[in-house]
Amino acid sequence: MARNIAGDGGGVLMNQGIHGIDLLCWLMGRPVSACGYSDTLLRDIEVEDTVAAAVRFAGGAVASIDATVCSQPAYAKN
């Protein structure tokens, strides 16, 4: 049974990824084009758990964006 995300507000892009995107746009300005993919690859949830994208900015810079809730920390949880 899929977890209800109504209380969370969205998937990985809306909950975690948006902060990095906001910082990137603050540093680089508005993007002029973007191409990306999102999918639910591991978790049993109603929204995406993985996102990957490439973004081009007006000055010619290209950035990659990735966000996931599927990776495990490299250290033991206390």
One Martini backbone bead per residue (centre of mass of N, CA, C, O) as a GRO file, in nm:
protein
   78
    1MET     BB    1   0.094   0.038   0.024
    2ALA     BB    2   0.074   0.359  -0.021
    3ARG     BB    3   0.189   0.641   0.090
    4ASN     BB    4   0.068   0.922   0.234
    5ILE     BB    5   0.160   1.270   0.133
    6ALA     BB    6  -0.021   1.504   0.237
    7GLY     BB    7   0.165   1.590   0.488
    8ASP     BB    8   0.433   1.652   0.313
    9GLY     BB    9   0.359   1.793   0.001
   10GLY     BB   10   0.562   1.580  -0.148
   11GLY     BB   11   0.835   1.517  -0.305
   12VAL     BB   12   1.171   1.548  -0.343
   13LEU     BB   13   1.158   1.817  -0.498
   14MET     BB   14   0.969   1.975  -0.298
   15ASN     BB   15   1.123   1.908  -0.021
   16GLN     BB   16   1.450   1.911  -0.110
   17GLY     BB   17   1.535   2.019  -0.405
   18ILE     BB   18   1.440   2.324  -0.395
   19HIS     BB   19   1.683   2.444  -0.238
   20GLY     BB   20   1.900   2.405  -0.459
   21ILE     BB   21   1.748   2.557  -0.682
   22ASP     BB   22   1.730   2.828  -0.542
   23LEU     BB   23   2.037   2.873  -0.516
   24LEU     BB   24   2.107   2.849  -0.815
   25CYS     BB   25   1.927   3.092  -0.907
   26TRP     BB   26   2.066   3.303  -0.729
   27LEU     BB   27   2.353   3.265  -0.865
   28MET     BB   28   2.259   3.237  -1.200
   29GLY     BB   29   1.965   3.270  -1.244
   30ARG     BB   30   1.763   3.224  -1.492
   31PRO     BB   31   1.644   2.983  -1.669
   32VAL     BB   32   1.611   2.870  -2.023
   33SER     BB   33   1.655   2.552  -1.968
   34ALA     BB   34   1.511   2.211  -1.937
   35CYS     BB   35   1.595   1.864  -1.840
   36GLY     BB   36   1.403   1.575  -1.713
   37TYR     BB   37   1.368   1.329  -1.444
   38SER     BB   38   1.111   1.119  -1.292
   39ASP     BB   39   1.074   0.878  -1.012
   40THR     BB   40   0.966   0.562  -0.870
   41LEU     BB   41   1.214   0.329  -0.753
   42LEU     BB   42   1.169   0.234  -0.424
   43ARG     BB   43   0.931   0.358  -0.301
   44ASP     BB   44   0.600   0.348  -0.142
   45ILE     BB   45   0.482   0.609  -0.326
   46GLU     BB   46   0.299   0.879  -0.494
   47VAL     BB   47   0.586   0.990  -0.558
   48GLU     BB   48   0.883   1.100  -0.610
   49ASP     BB   49   1.236   0.974  -0.531
   50THR     BB   50   1.360   1.074  -0.818
   51VAL     BB   51   1.594   1.324  -0.962
   52ALA     BB   52   1.690   1.451  -1.295
   53ALA     BB   53   1.887   1.737  -1.429
   54ALA     BB   54   1.919   1.994  -1.682
   55VAL     BB   55   2.059   2.333  -1.687
   56ARG     BB   56   2.020   2.646  -1.855
   57PHE     BB   57   2.175   2.958  -1.880
   58ALA     BB   58   2.210   3.268  -2.012
   59GLY     BB   59   2.542   3.256  -1.982
   60GLY     BB   60   2.583   2.916  -2.051
   61ALA     BB   61   2.540   2.761  -1.815
   62VAL     BB   62   2.560   2.428  -1.666
   63ALA     BB   63   2.340   2.219  -1.472
   64SER     BB   64   2.302   1.977  -1.218
   65ILE     BB   65   2.023   1.780  -1.091
   66ASP     BB   66   1.981   1.604  -0.776
   67ALA     BB   67   1.732   1.380  -0.620
   68THR     BB   68   1.700   1.176  -0.314
   69VAL     BB   69   1.559   0.898  -0.089
   70CYS     BB   70   1.749   0.623  -0.155
   71SER     BB   71   1.986   0.684   0.009
   72GLN     BB   72   2.248   0.598   0.221
   73PRO     BB   73   2.428   0.638   0.477
   74ALA     BB   74   2.786   0.615   0.565
   75TYR     BB   75   2.655   0.594   0.855
   76ALA     BB   76   2.562   0.542   1.164
   77LYS     BB   77   2.293   0.546   1.348
   78ASN     BB   78   2.196   0.674   1.677
   0.00000   0.00000   0.00000
